Amino acid sequence: MASALNARKDGAGGRVDPWLLTATLFLAGFGLIMVLSSSGIMAERIYGDTYYFFKRQLMFTGAGILAMIACIQIPRRAIYSLTYVWVGLAIVLLALCVSPLGASVNGASRWVRIGSVNIQPLEYAKVALVLYLAYFFARKQDLVQTFSVGFLPPFLVTGFLCGLLLLQPDFGGAVVMCGLLFFMCLVGGTRFSYLFISLIFAGGAGWLLISSSPYRFKRWTAFLDPFASAQNEGYQLVQSLYAFGSGKLFGIGIGAGQRKLFFLPEAHNDFIMAVVGEELGFVGMSLFFLLVGFFLYRAFRIAMRLEDLQDRFTAFGVTCVLALGMILNLAVVLGTVPPKGVAMPFISYGGSSLTVSFICAGLLLNLSRRVKA
């Protein structure tokens, strides 16, 4: 594998960043351990196999590593040349979600079923949007501060993708896509006055969507005071907070957590970090934060040191995909933002999130070979 990872292609004269690769593998390995710890009871009850979710996550990890190696090996210019193809595929997949081919879970059609696996197009759409925005801003730098060129095209493309997400409905996914657009526009050179006005309109539109939808409004009020509806809308957050409180300083030990015993819904998915907090405690969570911080430091360092503008924007964008996922997931399980189904990259159970996390890491490792020593 080492020779494959260090192969020289597309004019890259250096090696992949060994520290970023190491941090990636540590995150993925830790994710496997926590999926095994958090999912066994549910897997035994539903499927009669304690290792059902773990074995699938192991399969997803293998697929993700292969995707990462492919992203390292494929010349970056080949990836860039298909930018509009990636956006087109993202649009098709998002449209399939709201077609008869979409898979509905808990009243939302956010998946496309392929065989025994559910694909979540949102995860892939994030990367497609980043590749488009990096391509756009790198080629429109001389016109990036104009309204007709520097503002309208990226906002229209992102708005169309968000519209497809809202049809599913996936309000949180649309918010994440808007977040990616904001940060890419910020570094891409869009006038801040345009961004500021857009934030005001986006905040107003978001509030209208929340206040006009009973279930969204209930989730909002539950976030503000989860214990007031501890048996209903606030149940998941309350159980998450109980889990963190039970962990104390050193945790109660891997595998010994109590909240995952059918108290905490989605213990191996979106709320897996609550299990980490309970079983590893403050010290374990702090070590995890250090690992995440080191990973993001290496990723942003690559973006800052690249010379080609499209390379730099791409590296920054895929890092934002992972950073937003990590920050929003932790914010949700700690009760600092309203509940939203955001997976923890590399850690949460799920093939789409894990594969895309490896794809982002692979793109970063590919670009890291172009960093001047």
Secondary structure, 3 states (H helix, E strand, C coil): CHHHHCCCCCCCCCCCCHHHHHHHHHHHHHHHHHHHHHHHHHHHHHHCCCCHHHHHHHHHHHHHHHHHHHHHHCCHHHHHHCHHHHHHHHHHHHHHHCCCCEEEECCEEEEEEECCEEECHHHHHHHHHHHHHHHHHHHCCCCCCCHHHHHHHHHHHHHHHHHHHHCCCCHHHHHHHHHHHHHHHHHHCCCHHHHHHHHHHHHHHHHHHHHCCHHHHHHHHHHHCHHHHCCCCCHHHHHHHHHHHHHCCCCCCCCCCCCCCCCCCCCCCCCHHHHHHHHHHHHHHHHHHHHHHHHHHHHHHHHHHCCCHHHHHHHHHHHHHHHHHHHHHHHHHCCCCCCCCCCCCCCCCCHHHHHHHHHHHHHHHHHHCCCCC
